[in-house]
């Protein structure tokens, strides 16, 4: 490997007809469009993502079950822990993106994170093995007492996975998106489709792990169920390495650390805040022709220096300012989508526990594991991603004339609305479940299955799955596209952090509600006896919060200005056109990676409640915390990829860490299953505590590895398409996001379908080992594609700032000059020309003050250029979208928690001898994604393109909004199904028998999973494309990391919400919404709450999206 991270100060090399600007191949030569990047490379990366998601969801999807089972935690505590872990997992993507974008690059970060991922998964497997060996909790439904040392070991391993995912998650997706040239029309469209198929692969891997690994965890062994995800992560690492020669590698454009470059814009703008610029003004000419946006005009002050300053001070370029603006723009989007992340966090906690109380039998002798119910969500995502990419996008494209059908913000908004609906449905279903439990006298029998079919839970999973297709994919694309080019990993890490914060918020809500609702002896909303809990209240609360988040998102989207783009090849020469060849490798990598990730994540709650003996709330909390951490770590991975290591190397390192984490997780599960720690003696107790520590270390090692892998893979795949080629690669680039999500969902679906069964019936060691192998295969696939990859080049100005430094300097300078009234005539005229200067001076943004230095300042200081100010503005514009998308992440987080537990209590039998694992029900969300992605990319987009004339059919923001709406609907469906389940439980007197199977088919859960899967095709892909496209070109990994951070924050928020709801609903003799006895709980209320939160988030999202100005666009977006 001759080139790992390349910067240049030389003028752009005249391009050959087949080269891709800003990209290199694996040998440092100009990337050829015909032999690098696009789908060939993206397929490796998607394969890595599939394996990584398989591994991740092999832990997270059934984590609440493990926490409430083997770890013996209460339902509220487990939900809180699951949300916190999930949230931190996503938040750590910010760290991973930072390291990727600033130091290592995406490729190196992925490699490092993969190794850490494997280590964490291996330790988790070892922890589970020790837990199984030292306790008698062979039944995952039992509540067991786990020695403290074992718990510590488990959580250390768990958070090691989160750390690994933090480096893996943002870089992998950013690296995958890097395989498409946004300047090429075909690759641009393929790039948008990439996010769809990325999510398809993600959900596919998740579906498989939920379907198979969860079953293994609950019926065979937790150690095997954790070992398979570890093996999947090893496979993901190998797949990633195999595609090395096919990848395109981005070249750092400015030489400087992107964070320093962006920071310099803020510094310069702050410094010139109050000082009116003298005439003449010293100009920093970057030779760039970037048009300054009208937003955040105060950053424009970073573009000039007063003439009385020392000659050593240089101004920021317009490109640098626009990078800073791009970061600012995404903040409102991030904030307003946070409520979606909170809803998103519920699927792996309370959805799972909800399903655990009802009849999950499919046939005689076979019961679907509760965590496997999450597979419905993934199956829906898999199906709906195909529908979205093949049907929806073409149809909408015909109408909107947008290459991607609808805008990224529109896509996110749709998903937010759907997520709110999913919470409402979940609340209604929970109401039904509680009613049935009362009717059958099962209120005080939490161990008795409520005679309510698990099919009642399907609608909420389906709706949330559909919402994911919209919002999750929309957020991925949004944060990848809207961040500066050097921060693509960070963009995806921000996306991941959204779900990380969502998980933390969910965990906080659970804690607060749990305490608030168990006052005066009342049962908490999250009572361990779910038949006395009130998850229905909690779901209604989430639904309402989602609505508020949607309103905020609408406000942010309305004023959002989209960014524009460029790309390079891995060997340091101008790249040639390659499109789908490289992207195919990267997508394959993502599939394998997601197979590994979801092999851990989807049934993690079962492992926590079973093998580790945690309560349902504690397990859900741990699952959400780990998931959130794994989602936030991509921010770190993306930073490293975009600034230092490059996406290629970041992916390699993250993959290696992934394999290491999964290996340790497998080992932990094997040791736990063979040690028999059922003795309460001091020696056994200390050993159990050690096993817990080892498990959590391994788990968070996987999260850490995913933090480097996740943002870089997708960004790297997207880099394989040239967005400047309007006829071919630009269109293919738009399609890339769709097919990326398709592939990732496929990997998730496969993981859910296979690993859930293995986890429940064969063993957790095997169930974790398979994801480890999958992760290793992902690494090999990635390496195989190396010769075909394009590496994005980042042109370097004389001052050599990194994008983070350049953008940060804009904010610092603008803040410094906050009282300055700048005269931008000379700066803008010299840098942009007469016509663009007139447009720029009308913007009046406060960041424009970064263009000048205050009178009397030292002349040694530097000002920011117009381009630097515009970079800062672009970043700033992303914030409202990021925030508004959090509600979607919160809704989405329910798929692997309460959706699974909901299905666990239902009849999951297919034949008299075969039951579907509860976690495997998540496969339906994946199936929805897999089916809908082709429809969206081949039908919806072309139709929408006809009307909108946009390559993507609809804008990124429009796509995100659609997914948010669908996710809200999935919560509504989930609430209705839960109400039905409770009703049947009451009718059959199963309210006090939580272990009894409620005579209601688990198929009731399919609609909510399907809707949630479809929503992810819109929102997740939209967010992926949005954050990839709208960040500065050097921050692609960071952009995707920002997208991932949405779900990390969402998972954390979901954990907080679980805590709040549990505290608030327990007391005065009432059963909490999240009672361990699902027949007494009220998940239906909780789903209604999530639906409400989703609607709030959607409204907020629509507000922000309506005003969002796309990068380098003079007007507002149309939401």
Secondary structure, DSSP 4 states (H G I P E B T S, - for coil): ---SSEEB-SPPPPPPTTEEEEEE-TTSSEEETTTSSHHHHHHHHHHHHHHHHHHHHHHHETHHHHHHSBB---HHHHHHHHHHHHHHHHHTTHHHHHHHHHTSEHHHHHHHHHHHHHHHHHHHHHHHHHHHHH----STTS-----HHHHHHHHHHHHHHHHHHHHHHHHHHHHHHBTEETTSHHHHHHHHHHHHHHHHHHHHHHHHHHHBHHHHHHHT-HHHHHHHHHHHHHHHHHHHHHTTBT-EEEEESSSEEHHHHHHHHHHHHHHTSBPPPPSSEEE------PPPPSSSTBGGGGGEEETTS-TT--PBPBTHHHHHHHHHEHHHHHHHEEHHHHHHTTBTTHHHHHHTTSB-BSEEEEB-BTTBTHHHHHHHHHHHHHHIIIIIHHHHHHHH-EETSEEHHHHHHHHHHHHHHHHHHHHHHHHHHHHHHHHTT-TTBBTSBPSEEEETTHHHHHHHHHHHHHHHHHHHHHHHHSEEEETHHHHHHHHHHHHHHHHHHHHHHHHHHHHHHTGGGPPPTB-SSTBTSBHHHHHHHHHHHHHHHHHHHHHHHTEEEE-----EETTSEEEEP-THHHHHHHHHHHHHHHHHHHHHHETHHHHHHTTSB--HHHHHHHHHHHHHHHHHHHHHHHHHIIIIIEHHHHHHHHHHHHHHHHHHHHHHHHHHHHS-----SHHHHHHHHHHHHHHHHHHHHHHHHHHHHHHHHHHHHHTEE-TT-TTTHHHHHHHHHHHHHHHHHHHHHHHHHHHHHHHHHT-HHHHHHHHHHHHHHHHHHHHHTBTT-EEE--B--TT--EHHHHHHHHHHHHHHTTTB----HHHHHHHH-HHHHHHHHHH--TBBGGGS--TT--TT----BHHHHHHHHHHHEEEHHHHHEHHHHHHHGGGGBHHHHHHHSSB-EEEEEEE--BBGGGHHHHHHHHHHHHHIIIIIHHHHHHHH-BBEEEEEEHHHHHHHHHHHHHHHHHHHHHHHHHHHHHHTT-SB-TBBPPEEEEETTSHHHHHHHHHHHHHHHHHHHHHHHSEEEEEHHHHHHHHHHHHHHHHHHHHHHHHHHHHHHSBTTBPPBTBSSTTBS-HHHHHHHHHHHHHHHHHHHHHHHHSEEETT-SS----
